[in-house]
Amino acid sequence: MTAPADLARLPAVWGFPPGTTITRAEQGTNNQTFMLRQGELRFVLRVSQTLSAAQVGAEHRILRWLRQVGLPFQVPEPVAAPSGDTVIETAAGPATVCRWIPGVRPDLTGQTALERFGRAAGLLGEAMLGVPPEDGLGDWRGDPLLAHPAVPHVGALCRQLRAAGFSAEQAALLDAMAGRVGQEWLAGDGVLPTQVIHGDLAVWNVLVDEDTREVSGLLDFEFAGVGFLVQDVMAALFYSGALETRDWQLRTAAFLRGYASVRPLDAAEADALPRLLLARAVGSVLWRAGLWLSGKAQFGEVADRIRKLEDMTRWLDANGGKLRSLAAAGGYG
């Protein structure tokens, strides 16, 4: 955590005058976030706990590219300090300041909101086609079983989780689904369109205009890297809640129609969606478990992810084929 004394000094590094206020914003697992207020102006101060200064610099190059291509919504705009740097090293991690983007979190219970989110996802994917692969912060095509370097062999992790409170059934499920993902992983098949993607296109990284409800901003590009383009579609569906209700077909179709209005999924992408959803659910457990082993997350957060994996496994067994068909039809049918 950033010490109060260190935090108080950071605004001056960017040239903010005395009297600039600092308040803690929503606390993420991967960074500390604060709101800066200078009169009527607002800025966001982020201290990353997982990225190096070089990686944050790469993120900023991606953001500069996206701000030049005429997207109908905003992405973060890094602010340079008087030194000209947009990244400042601190004892707690690299710090950045971005201009505040107005908006509120979307309510994705309605089909219109989901269709707008889908279109924004499609527009972002098209815009990121031009980002040089070398500017990506990582590679999302890698083995999801290697989601976090602190995680040992999955079998060993399951024993540690059992000792910490996982049930035998939960540990067995994680072990079995990890084995299934290991057999099905797509990294070497070469048929899925590949480019730099957002990497974490979840609902909490979306802002909408408070009045019109149109998408006003997409946030947090700290996981942007080379990946399968359909992985952003998968992440958006995984975290939107669209798959978790009785009317999931209507809600998922709305998102897919919005996405297909920019770029329809091809047959290979539609076929890959269920496998990618399972891989994401397993990888999410392993990532959070790695943070837990590193002292950066609570055990309860890992337990939440295993419950999500349980739900996703049951859902895919019942609906995976329907999802493929819906995706192949672009949300129609």
LOVEXRO-31061 format. One record per residue (C-alpha): residue number from 0; residue in three letters; y, x, z. Coordinates in nm, 2 decimals. Example, Ala and Ser with C-alpha at 12.3 -4.5 7.8 and 13.67 -1.06 7.14 Angstrom:
! LOVEXRO-31061
[0, Ala, [-0.45, 1.23, 0.78]]
[1, Ser, [-0.11, 1.37, 0.71]]
! end
This chain:
! LOVEXRO-31061
[0, Met, [0.00, 0.00, 0.00]]
[1, Thr, [0.36, 0.11, -0.07]]
[2, Ala, [0.53, 0.20, 0.26]]
[3, Pro, [0.85, 0.00, 0.34]]
[4, Ala, [1.06, 0.32, 0.33]]
[5, Asp, [0.92, 0.42, -0.01]]
[6, Leu, [0.97, 0.07, -0.15]]
[7, Ala, [1.33, 0.06, -0.03]]
[8, Arg, [1.41, 0.37, -0.23]]
[9, Leu, [1.26, 0.25, -0.56]]
[10, Pro, [1.55, 0.03, -0.68]]
[11, Ala, [1.79, 0.32, -0.65]]
[12, Val, [1.56, 0.53, -0.88]]
[13, Trp, [1.62, 0.27, -1.15]]
[14, Gly, [2.00, 0.27, -1.08]]
[15, Phe, [2.01, -0.07, -0.90]]
[16, Pro, [2.31, -0.09, -0.67]]
[17, Pro, [2.30, -0.13, -0.29]]
[18, Gly, [2.24, -0.49, -0.20]]
[19, Thr, [1.96, -0.54, -0.45]]
[20, Thr, [1.70, -0.75, -0.27]]
[21, Ile, [1.32, -0.69, -0.27]]
[22, Thr, [1.06, -0.96, -0.20]]
[23, Arg, [0.69, -0.95, -0.24]]
[24, Ala, [0.56, -1.15, -0.53]]
[25, Glu, [0.20, -1.27, -0.59]]
[26, Gln, [-0.03, -1.00, -0.47]]
[27, Gly, [-0.29, -0.88, -0.72]]
[28, Thr, [-0.60, -0.67, -0.66]]
[29, Asn, [-0.49, -0.41, -0.92]]
[30, Asn, [-0.13, -0.37, -0.83]]
[31, Gln, [0.15, -0.45, -0.58]]
[32, Thr, [0.42, -0.67, -0.73]]
[33, Phe, [0.77, -0.74, -0.60]]
[34, Met, [1.07, -0.94, -0.72]]
[35, Leu, [1.41, -0.76, -0.75]]
[36, Arg, [1.73, -0.96, -0.74]]
[37, Gln, [2.07, -0.82, -0.84]]
[38, Gly, [2.31, -1.11, -0.83]]
[39, Glu, [2.18, -1.36, -1.09]]
[40, Leu, [1.96, -1.11, -1.26]]
[41, Arg, [1.59, -1.09, -1.17]]
[42, Phe, [1.34, -0.81, -1.24]]
[43, Val, [0.97, -0.75, -1.15]]
[44, Leu, [0.87, -0.42, -0.98]]
[45, Arg, [0.50, -0.33, -1.01]]
[46, Val, [0.32, -0.04, -0.84]]
[47, Ser, [-0.02, 0.01, -1.01]]
[48, Gln, [-0.32, 0.10, -0.79]]
[49, Thr, [-0.57, 0.15, -1.07]]
[50, Leu, [-0.38, 0.30, -1.37]]
[51, Ser, [-0.25, 0.65, -1.41]]
[52, Ala, [0.11, 0.71, -1.53]]
[53, Ala, [-0.03, 0.80, -1.87]]
[54, Gln, [-0.21, 0.47, -1.89]]
[55, Val, [0.09, 0.28, -1.79]]
[56, Gly, [0.28, 0.46, -2.06]]
[57, Ala, [0.02, 0.35, -2.32]]
[58, Glu, [0.06, -0.01, -2.19]]
[59, His, [0.44, 0.02, -2.25]]
[60, Arg, [0.38, 0.14, -2.61]]
[61, Ile, [0.18, -0.17, -2.67]]
[62, Leu, [0.45, -0.39, -2.52]]
[63, Arg, [0.72, -0.23, -2.74]]
[64, Trp, [0.51, -0.30, -3.05]]
[65, Leu, [0.46, -0.66, -2.95]]
[66, Arg, [0.83, -0.71, -2.88]]
[67, Gln, [0.91, -0.61, -3.24]]
[68, Val, [0.68, -0.85, -3.42]]
[69, Gly, [0.86, -1.18, -3.36]]
[70, Leu, [0.62, -1.36, -3.13]]
[71, Pro, [0.74, -1.71, -3.02]]
[72, Phe, [0.69, -1.62, -2.65]]
[73, Gln, [0.78, -1.32, -2.45]]
[74, Val, [0.58, -1.02, -2.32]]
[75, Pro, [0.70, -0.79, -2.04]]
[76, Glu, [1.00, -0.57, -2.13]]
[77, Pro, [0.99, -0.24, -1.93]]
[78, Val, [1.33, -0.12, -1.81]]
[79, Ala, [1.41, 0.25, -1.83]]
[80, Ala, [1.55, 0.44, -1.53]]
[81, Pro, [1.86, 0.65, -1.58]]
[82, Ser, [1.62, 0.94, -1.65]]
[83, Gly, [1.50, 0.75, -1.96]]
[84, Asp, [1.15, 0.70, -1.81]]
[85, Thr, [0.99, 0.36, -1.78]]
[86, Val, [0.72, 0.49, -1.54]]
[87, Ile, [0.80, 0.66, -1.21]]
[88, Glu, [0.53, 0.83, -1.01]]
[89, Thr, [0.51, 0.73, -0.64]]
[90, Ala, [0.26, 0.81, -0.36]]
[91, Ala, [0.11, 0.46, -0.40]]
[92, Gly, [0.08, 0.48, -0.78]]
[93, Pro, [0.29, 0.46, -1.09]]
[94, Ala, [0.59, 0.22, -1.06]]
[95, Thr, [0.75, 0.02, -1.33]]
[96, Val, [1.03, -0.24, -1.36]]
[97, Cys, [1.03, -0.52, -1.62]]
[98, Arg, [1.27, -0.80, -1.69]]
[99, Trp, [1.17, -1.13, -1.53]]
[100, Ile, [1.03, -1.38, -1.78]]
[101, Pro, [1.12, -1.74, -1.68]]
[102, Gly, [0.84, -2.00, -1.67]]
[103, Val, [0.57, -2.15, -1.45]]
[104, Arg, [0.19, -2.14, -1.45]]
[105, Pro, [0.04, -2.39, -1.69]]
[106, Asp, [-0.15, -2.69, -1.59]]
[107, Leu, [-0.46, -2.66, -1.82]]
[108, Thr, [-0.62, -2.99, -1.73]]
[109, Gly, [-0.47, -3.15, -2.04]]
[110, Gln, [-0.58, -3.10, -2.40]]
[111, Thr, [-0.22, -3.04, -2.53]]
[112, Ala, [-0.17, -2.75, -2.29]]
[113, Leu, [-0.51, -2.60, -2.38]]
[114, Glu, [-0.43, -2.63, -2.75]]
[115, Arg, [-0.10, -2.45, -2.70]]
[116, Phe, [-0.27, -2.18, -2.50]]
[117, Gly, [-0.53, -2.14, -2.78]]
[118, Arg, [-0.25, -2.10, -3.04]]
[119, Ala, [-0.07, -1.84, -2.83]]
[120, Ala, [-0.40, -1.65, -2.79]]
[121, Gly, [-0.44, -1.66, -3.17]]
[122, Leu, [-0.09, -1.54, -3.23]]
[123, Leu, [-0.13, -1.26, -2.98]]
[124, Gly, [-0.45, -1.15, -3.15]]
[125, Glu, [-0.28, -1.14, -3.49]]
[126, Ala, [0.01, -0.94, -3.35]]
[127, Met, [-0.22, -0.69, -3.19]]
[128, Leu, [-0.40, -0.61, -3.51]]
[129, Gly, [-0.13, -0.35, -3.58]]
[130, Val, [-0.16, -0.17, -3.25]]
[131, Pro, [-0.31, 0.17, -3.30]]
[132, Pro, [-0.66, 0.19, -3.14]]
[133, Glu, [-0.56, 0.52, -2.97]]
[134, Asp, [-0.29, 0.33, -2.77]]
[135, Gly, [-0.56, 0.12, -2.61]]
[136, Leu, [-0.61, 0.18, -2.23]]
[137, Gly, [-0.99, 0.16, -2.26]]
[138, Asp, [-1.28, 0.02, -2.45]]
[139, Trp, [-1.40, -0.33, -2.37]]
[140, Arg, [-1.71, -0.28, -2.60]]
[141, Gly, [-1.87, -0.07, -2.33]]
[142, Asp, [-2.18, -0.16, -2.13]]
[143, Pro, [-2.07, -0.44, -1.88]]
[144, Leu, [-2.32, -0.30, -1.63]]
[145, Leu, [-2.09, 0.00, -1.60]]
[146, Ala, [-1.79, -0.22, -1.51]]
[147, His, [-1.68, 0.00, -1.21]]
[148, Pro, [-1.76, 0.36, -1.15]]
[149, Ala, [-1.82, 0.30, -0.78]]
[150, Val, [-2.12, 0.07, -0.86]]
[151, Pro, [-2.45, 0.24, -0.85]]
[152, His, [-2.76, 0.11, -1.03]]
[153, Val, [-2.76, -0.27, -1.01]]
[154, Gly, [-3.08, -0.28, -0.81]]
[155, Ala, [-2.92, -0.05, -0.54]]
[156, Leu, [-2.61, -0.26, -0.54]]
[157, Cys, [-2.82, -0.57, -0.48]]
[158, Arg, [-2.97, -0.41, -0.18]]
[159, Gln, [-2.62, -0.32, -0.04]]
[160, Leu, [-2.50, -0.68, -0.10]]
[161, Arg, [-2.81, -0.82, 0.07]]
[162, Ala, [-2.74, -0.61, 0.37]]
[163, Ala, [-2.38, -0.73, 0.37]]
[164, Gly, [-2.47, -1.10, 0.35]]
[165, Phe, [-2.59, -1.20, 0.01]]
[166, Ser, [-2.89, -1.43, 0.01]]
[167, Ala, [-3.22, -1.31, -0.15]]
[168, Glu, [-3.16, -1.57, -0.43]]
[169, Gln, [-2.81, -1.45, -0.51]]
[170, Ala, [-2.93, -1.09, -0.52]]
[171, Ala, [-3.22, -1.18, -0.74]]
[172, Leu, [-2.99, -1.37, -0.98]]
[173, Leu, [-2.75, -1.08, -1.02]]
[174, Asp, [-3.04, -0.84, -1.08]]
[175, Ala, [-3.20, -1.08, -1.34]]
[176, Met, [-2.88, -1.16, -1.52]]
[177, Ala, [-2.77, -0.79, -1.53]]
[178, Gly, [-3.11, -0.72, -1.69]]
[179, Arg, [-3.05, -1.00, -1.95]]
[180, Val, [-2.70, -0.87, -2.03]]
[181, Gly, [-2.84, -0.52, -2.07]]
[182, Gln, [-3.09, -0.65, -2.33]]
[183, Glu, [-2.84, -0.86, -2.52]]
[184, Trp, [-2.52, -0.65, -2.52]]
[185, Leu, [-2.35, -0.64, -2.85]]
[186, Ala, [-2.18, -0.30, -2.85]]
[187, Gly, [-2.38, -0.15, -3.13]]
[188, Asp, [-2.42, -0.44, -3.37]]
[189, Gly, [-2.10, -0.37, -3.58]]
[190, Val, [-2.05, -0.73, -3.69]]
[191, Leu, [-1.77, -0.85, -3.47]]
[192, Pro, [-1.41, -0.80, -3.56]]
[193, Thr, [-1.27, -0.52, -3.34]]
[194, Gln, [-0.91, -0.42, -3.25]]
[195, Val, [-0.69, -0.37, -2.95]]
[196, Ile, [-0.71, -0.69, -2.74]]
[197, His, [-0.53, -0.81, -2.42]]
[198, Gly, [-0.84, -0.77, -2.21]]
[199, Asp, [-0.75, -1.02, -1.93]]
[200, Leu, [-0.62, -1.33, -2.11]]
[201, Ala, [-0.66, -1.55, -1.80]]
[202, Val, [-0.45, -1.85, -1.69]]
[203, Trp, [-0.27, -1.65, -1.43]]
[204, Asn, [-0.13, -1.43, -1.70]]
[205, Val, [0.03, -1.72, -1.89]]
[206, Leu, [0.37, -1.88, -1.84]]
[207, Val, [0.50, -2.20, -1.99]]
[208, Asp, [0.85, -2.34, -2.01]]
[209, Glu, [0.91, -2.57, -1.71]]
[210, Asp, [1.06, -2.85, -1.94]]
[211, Thr, [0.88, -2.82, -2.27]]
[212, Arg, [0.55, -2.68, -2.14]]
[213, Glu, [0.53, -2.45, -2.45]]
[214, Val, [0.40, -2.11, -2.38]]
[215, Ser, [0.69, -1.89, -2.28]]
[216, Gly, [0.52, -1.56, -2.18]]
[217, Leu, [0.20, -1.37, -2.17]]
[218, Leu, [0.18, -1.11, -1.89]]
[219, Asp, [-0.02, -0.81, -1.75]]
[220, Phe, [-0.14, -0.59, -2.04]]
[221, Glu, [-0.28, -0.33, -1.80]]
[222, Phe, [-0.63, -0.39, -1.94]]
[223, Ala, [-0.53, -0.39, -2.31]]
[224, Gly, [-0.79, -0.18, -2.50]]
[225, Val, [-1.02, -0.17, -2.80]]
[226, Gly, [-1.26, -0.46, -2.79]]
[227, Phe, [-1.41, -0.75, -2.99]]
[228, Leu, [-1.13, -0.99, -3.07]]
[229, Val, [-1.35, -1.28, -2.96]]
[230, Gln, [-1.35, -1.13, -2.61]]
[231, Asp, [-1.00, -1.26, -2.55]]
[232, Val, [-1.12, -1.61, -2.65]]
[233, Met, [-1.41, -1.58, -2.41]]
[234, Ala, [-1.18, -1.47, -2.13]]
[235, Ala, [-0.94, -1.75, -2.18]]
[236, Leu, [-1.22, -2.01, -2.17]]
[237, Phe, [-1.39, -1.84, -1.88]]
[238, Tyr, [-1.08, -1.85, -1.66]]
[239, Ser, [-0.90, -2.16, -1.79]]
[240, Gly, [-1.14, -2.41, -1.62]]
[241, Ala, [-1.20, -2.57, -1.95]]
[242, Leu, [-1.58, -2.52, -1.92]]
[243, Glu, [-1.61, -2.65, -1.56]]
[244, Thr, [-1.56, -3.03, -1.61]]
[245, Arg, [-1.75, -3.32, -1.75]]
[246, Asp, [-1.52, -3.34, -2.04]]
[247, Trp, [-1.56, -2.97, -2.12]]
[248, Gln, [-1.63, -3.03, -2.49]]
[249, Leu, [-1.29, -3.21, -2.54]]
[250, Arg, [-1.10, -2.94, -2.34]]
[251, Thr, [-1.28, -2.65, -2.51]]
[252, Ala, [-1.23, -2.81, -2.85]]
[253, Ala, [-0.86, -2.83, -2.78]]
[254, Phe, [-0.83, -2.46, -2.71]]
[255, Leu, [-1.04, -2.37, -3.01]]
[256, Arg, [-0.83, -2.59, -3.24]]
[257, Gly, [-0.52, -2.41, -3.12]]
[258, Tyr, [-0.68, -2.07, -3.18]]
[259, Ala, [-0.82, -2.17, -3.52]]
[260, Ser, [-0.48, -2.28, -3.63]]
[261, Val, [-0.40, -1.91, -3.65]]
[262, Arg, [-0.74, -1.76, -3.71]]
[263, Pro, [-1.07, -1.94, -3.70]]
[264, Leu, [-1.37, -1.77, -3.54]]
[265, Asp, [-1.63, -1.64, -3.79]]
[266, Ala, [-2.00, -1.73, -3.75]]
[267, Ala, [-2.09, -1.41, -3.57]]
[268, Glu, [-1.81, -1.46, -3.31]]
[269, Ala, [-1.91, -1.82, -3.25]]
[270, Asp, [-2.27, -1.71, -3.20]]
[271, Ala, [-2.16, -1.43, -2.96]]
[272, Leu, [-1.96, -1.65, -2.72]]
[273, Pro, [-2.24, -1.76, -2.48]]
[274, Arg, [-2.36, -1.40, -2.45]]
[275, Leu, [-2.01, -1.27, -2.39]]
[276, Leu, [-1.95, -1.54, -2.12]]
[277, Leu, [-2.26, -1.42, -1.93]]
[278, Ala, [-2.16, -1.06, -1.97]]
[279, Arg, [-1.81, -1.14, -1.84]]
[280, Ala, [-1.96, -1.32, -1.54]]
[281, Val, [-2.19, -1.03, -1.45]]
[282, Gly, [-1.92, -0.77, -1.52]]
[283, Ser, [-1.68, -0.97, -1.29]]
[284, Val, [-1.93, -0.94, -1.00]]
[285, Leu, [-1.98, -0.57, -1.06]]
[286, Trp, [-1.61, -0.50, -1.09]]
[287, Arg, [-1.53, -0.68, -0.77]]
[288, Ala, [-1.83, -0.51, -0.60]]
[289, Gly, [-1.70, -0.18, -0.71]]
[290, Leu, [-1.36, -0.26, -0.55]]
[291, Trp, [-1.53, -0.37, -0.24]]
[292, Leu, [-1.73, -0.05, -0.22]]
[293, Ser, [-1.41, 0.14, -0.27]]
[294, Gly, [-1.23, -0.05, 0.02]]
[295, Lys, [-1.00, -0.23, -0.22]]
[296, Ala, [-1.15, -0.58, -0.20]]
[297, Gln, [-1.31, -0.81, 0.06]]
[298, Phe, [-1.67, -0.90, 0.06]]
[299, Gly, [-1.57, -1.26, 0.02]]
[300, Glu, [-1.42, -1.18, -0.32]]
[301, Val, [-1.76, -1.05, -0.43]]
[302, Ala, [-1.93, -1.37, -0.30]]
[303, Asp, [-1.68, -1.58, -0.50]]
[304, Arg, [-1.78, -1.40, -0.82]]
[305, Ile, [-2.16, -1.44, -0.75]]
[306, Arg, [-2.10, -1.82, -0.71]]
[307, Lys, [-1.91, -1.81, -1.04]]
[308, Leu, [-2.21, -1.63, -1.20]]
[309, Glu, [-2.45, -1.90, -1.05]]
[310, Asp, [-2.24, -2.17, -1.21]]
[311, Met, [-2.21, -2.00, -1.54]]
[312, Thr, [-2.58, -1.93, -1.57]]
[313, Arg, [-2.66, -2.30, -1.51]]
[314, Trp, [-2.39, -2.41, -1.75]]
[315, Leu, [-2.50, -2.18, -2.03]]
[316, Asp, [-2.86, -2.29, -2.00]]
[317, Ala, [-2.74, -2.65, -2.05]]
[318, Asn, [-2.46, -2.60, -2.29]]
[319, Gly, [-2.47, -2.27, -2.47]]
[320, Gly, [-2.59, -2.42, -2.80]]
[321, Lys, [-2.32, -2.69, -2.80]]
[322, Leu, [-2.06, -2.42, -2.74]]
[323, Arg, [-2.18, -2.22, -3.04]]
[324, Ser, [-2.15, -2.53, -3.26]]
[325, Leu, [-1.81, -2.62, -3.14]]
[326, Ala, [-1.68, -2.27, -3.18]]
[327, Ala, [-1.82, -2.25, -3.53]]
[328, Ala, [-1.65, -2.57, -3.62]]
[329, Gly, [-1.31, -2.45, -3.50]]
[330, Gly, [-1.30, -2.72, -3.23]]
[331, Tyr, [-1.38, -3.00, -3.46]]
[332, Gly, [-1.70, -3.20, -3.47]]
! end
